[in-house]
């Protein structure tokens, strides 16, 4: 059975559960069948229309590059409901297990194992916990995905020439142009990047999501980025899946941005330089329609310059162990969105991306090199960010 069918089955089960729960609430609030129907019928009609819109039952439509009324009124609420209803169902199921055990024990026992007050307390606790995903989801939709952070990360590089001490590199990643990352919003982020006054700016992939028709708009929105030492980039898995690798590279070239695809070039200042390299998406495991690469980074092994600092743009952070083995001083990556919905402030292990990679977000070190994983500015599938705010990173290179 395909993953898509499994997800549909899970979704169907959760919708039946929540339909039953909400109907019980409606019965309590509206004892009159007429009033209950008058309230429930429009809600059900809206739900069905929103589901049809999001599942494409109205037919194919072009991917919007701005937030349309339909996306705001039908897309966002349904996607919020989709994610939160599944998580809420899991929470409710977890609470039902101990409650069921106690109920069975009470049934076969001659005495009541719980006081009425305790049962009320447990019931209210379960209700609050079940409602929490919906509140968190609303926060992530309305605020979390827009709460941009611009951290500065000092990177100590022993081989860095003194001429580059204090050199600033700005990184944007995972744009994912679409209705919830429209072209106007991307232009705003580009202006923020310029205002950070970097010496060099890098873009680390996933400019589009699935629709190749959006590539022109995202390139145009990013074309205002400027830096004294230039703007460079690499491509991500969604750029490959959309089949735009060659075409978007050419569009960026016309806009003054050079996409590095298994290439390198020197960044020169006052007679000294460091070596900047970039690769297309590579993974040691099969990822979507991307086949596994048996030997990572073989296309840049000959481009590494041992007597200089080497900096790699690689969308996938999983290339880092191999990059460190090769002596690449610094890798800049994205891809994970920081987990997008992460509870790492509770525990470092609660992040969906940890199912795919140990390099979810932030700074990592190994013998031979360093990695920084940028959380990106866009979202995918569900326009929600929890515990993983969007990020534009500034690296300050430090000699020694």
N, C-alpha and C positions, 0 to 999 in steps of 0.2 A: 504494500500500500504506500502511495506517495505521501511525502510530508504535507503537501497541500491538502490532500483528503483528510489526513489526520487532524490538521488544523481546523478544517471545516467541521469535522465531527465534534471536536472540542468546543468550537464556537457554538454549534447547534445545542449541545448539552447545556452550556452556560446560559444561552438565551431562554431555553425552556425553564431553567431554574429561576432566573430573574423575572421572567414573565409570571411564574407562580407566586414569587415573593411580592411583586408589585401588585398583583391582583388581590392578594390577601390584605395588603395595606389599603387598597381601594375599597374593599368590602367594609373595612372598619371605618374609613373616613366617610364613605357615601353608602349608607344602608339602603337607600332607595335605588332600585335597579335602573330607573330612568336617569337619575342624576349620575349614577356610576357610568352608564353607557355614554352620556353626554360628555363626560370627562375623558374616559378611556378611549373612545373611538378616535378623536383627533390625535391623541398621543400615538396610538397604534398606526394611524395613517401616516403621520410624520416619520415614524420609525421605518415603515416599509418604503416610503419614498427615499429617505436617506440611505437605506441599505441598497436599494436599486441604483441610486446615483453612484455610490462608492464601489459597487460590484460591477458597474458598467452595463447594467441591464437596459439602460436607455440607449445603448449603442456607443461605439468608440467616439472619443472627443480628443481634440488636440491638448497636449500638456500645457496648461497655462503658465505663463512666466510672471504673472501678477495675481494677487489675491482677488478672485472673483466673488460675487455675491453667493453663487452656488457653493463654492468651496467654504466660504465663511459660515453659511447657514446650514448646509447639508454635510459638507466634507468634515470639517473640524469637529462638530458635535458627535458625529457617528464614530469617527476614529478615536475620539476620547472615550466614548462608551465602549467601543470594541476592546480597547486595551484594559480599561478599568474593570469591565465586567468579568473578564477572564481572571485577572488578578484577584478581584473581590471574591469570585467563586472559589478559588484556591484557598483563600483565607477562611472563608466560611466552611469549607470542607475540613480544614485543619481543626477548627473549633468544634466541629460536629463530632469528631472522633472521641475526645474525652467526654463530651456530653453524652454520647451514645453509650460509652462504657459505664458511666455513672447511672444512666437510666436503666440499663440491663441489670446492673448490680442491685439497684433499688427494687426492680421488679421481682427478683428472686430472693430478696432479703425480707425479713419480717419487720424490719425497722427502717425508717427513712434515713438515708445516708447524708442528706443535705437539709439544711434549714431553708425555709422559704426565702429568707433574706439573701442567703448565699446563691440560691438559684436565680433570683432577680439580678443580683450583682453580676453573675457569670453571663446571664443573657444580655445585659446591657453592655458588658465588656465585649462580647462577641459582636454586637451590633456596631459598636464604635470601631472595632478593628476591621470589620467588613466594609464600613463606609470610608475608612482611611484611604484606600487606593483611589476612590473617586475624588476626594479632596486633593490628594497629592497630584493626581492627573490634571485636575483643573489648574493647579499651580504651575505644573510643568508646561501646560499649553499656553496659558495667558501670560506667564512671567518667566518661568525657568528657561525656556528656549530663546528668550530675548535678553537675558541677563549677562551681557558680554563681559568677559574678563580679559585683561591685557597684561598678563604677568611678564616680568623680566627675569630671565634665567641666565645666571652667570655660568659660562662654560670655560673651565681652565684647560688650556692646551699647552703642554710643555714645548712643542715645536713652533708655536705661533710667533712670527716675527714681531718685534716691538712696534713696527709701523701699524700693525693691526690690533694692538692693545686697545680695548674699548670699542672695537668695530661692532656695529649693531646690525643684526639680521632679523627681519620681520617675517613671520610665517603665517600664511592663511591656508586652511585645508578644508576638504569636504564641503564644498559649496552647496552642491545639490540644488541647483536652481529649480524652482517650482512655485506652486501657489503659496507655500509657507516659507519660502525663501525667494521672494520676488526680485526682479532685476533692480528695482529702486532700493531695496534693502541691501543688496550686494554693493551697490554704489556707495551706500552709507558706510558699509564696512571698509570699502576701499579708501574712502576719505579718512576713516579712523586710522587705517594702516599708514597712510601718508603723514597724518598728524603725529605719529609716533617718531617720525624723523629717522627712519633706519638708513643705514648706508647701502643695504642691499635687501631686496624682498624676494621671498620664494613662495611658490604655490604648489602644494603637494597633493594634487589629484582629486578625483571625483567631482568634476565640474558639473556634469550632468548626472541624471539618475538612470533613466531608461530610454528617454525619447531623444534621438539624435537631432530632432528639429529644434531643440533648445540650445544647441551649442553656440550659435551665433549670438544669441542674447546674453549668455553668460560671459562670453569673451568681450562683448561690447561693454558690459557692466564692470568688468575688471580692467578695462583698457586704460582707465584713469590712474592706475597705480604707477607711481614713479619712485625711483631711488637713484642716488648718484652713481652707484656701481651696477645698476641694472636690475631687471626683474627676470627671474628664471623659474622653471617649474618641472614637475614630472606628472605622469598620468596615473590614475587609479583604476580599480577594478570596474567601476561603473562606466568609465570612459571606454574601457575595452569591451564590456558587455553591450554597450550601445553602438559599437562599431565606428566610433568617431576618432580613434587614435590619430590617424593620418590627417583627417580634415581639421580637427580642432588644433592640431599642432601648427598647421598652415595658417589658420585664423589667428592664432596667438602670434605667429611670426609677423604677420601684417600689423598687429597691434603693438609690436615692439617687445614682445615677451618670448623668450627662447625656452622651449620645452626640451629637456635633456632626456634622450631615449637611448640609454647605453652610451652616453657621451660624457665628455668632461671639457672643462675650459679653465684657464687660470684667472683668478681675480687678483689684479695687480694694483699695488699702491707703492709709490716711491721706490720702485725697483725690486720690491719683494712681492710674494704672491702666496695664495693658497689654492688648492686644487678642488674645484666644485664639480661633482658628478651627479648624474641622475639616471634612474632606471624606470622602465614600465613596471606595472604590478607583477610581482613574483610571489609565489607561495609554495612552501614545502608540502602543502596538503591541497587536495582538490577543494576549490572554493567557488561554489556556484558553477558557472560555465567555464571557469578558469581551471585548466588542468594543473596538476602538481608539477613543480619544477624539480628535477632530480638533483641538480647542483645549482644552488643559488648564486647569483652575482657573477657567474662565469663571464658575462659579457662586459664586465668592467675590471676584471682582474688585471688586465694589461694596462689599464688607465691609472692605476694607483701610483702615486709618486712618493717614494719612501722618504725623500728628504724634505718633504713639505707636509703641511697639515692637509688632510683629506676630509672633505665634508660631502656626505651622500644624501641626496633627496630620494627617498624610497617610500612610496605610499604605505606599504605594508610593514609594520614594525617587526614582523617575524623574520625579516632579513638581518636583524641586528646581530644574532650570534655569529653568523657567517661574516658579517661586516667587521665585527671585532676580531675574529680570527685573521682576517686579511689586514688588520692594522688600520682600518678606517677610523679616524679620530672621533668623528661626530656623525651620527645618522639623524635625520629629521624625518618624522613619519606622521601619519594621521590614521585614517581608516576606521578606528574603533568608536569614534564620537565620545570617547571617555566612558563608554557603556551606554550612553544616552539616557537610560533610566538606571541609575546606580544608587545603591545604599551603602557606599563605602564609608560614609561618615559613621555608620553603625558598625560595619565590619568590612575589612579590605576584600573579603571573598564574595561579597554580595554585589556582583556586577555581571550582567549577561555576557559581556565581551570576554570574561575570563574562561568561558566555555570554549573560546576560539584562540585566545592568546594570553600569555601572562603579562604582556606589555599593553596595559589598558590606557594609561594616561601618565604624563609627567616624565621625570628624569630617571634614567637607569644607567648603570655602569657595569662594565665587565673589563677584565684584563684585555687591553688592546683598544678599547673604544667606549664611547658614550652614545646614548640614545635619548631623544626627547620625543614623546608622543603628544601631538597637538589634538585637542578635543574637537577641532573643526567648528564651523559656524552653522552648518545645515543639519537637517534631520532626515531620516528615511522611514518610510511606512507610516509611523505614528509621529505627528508633529509635537512631541513632548520631550522635555529634558528635565530630569530630576536628579539632583546631585552631580550633574555633569554639565555645567554652564558652557555656552559657546566661548571660544577662546581665539584670540590673536596673540601669538607669542612673540616676544622680543628677546633675542639672544644677545648677550654682551660677551664678546670673546675676550678672554683674559690671558695674557702671556704668562707662562710658568705654572 
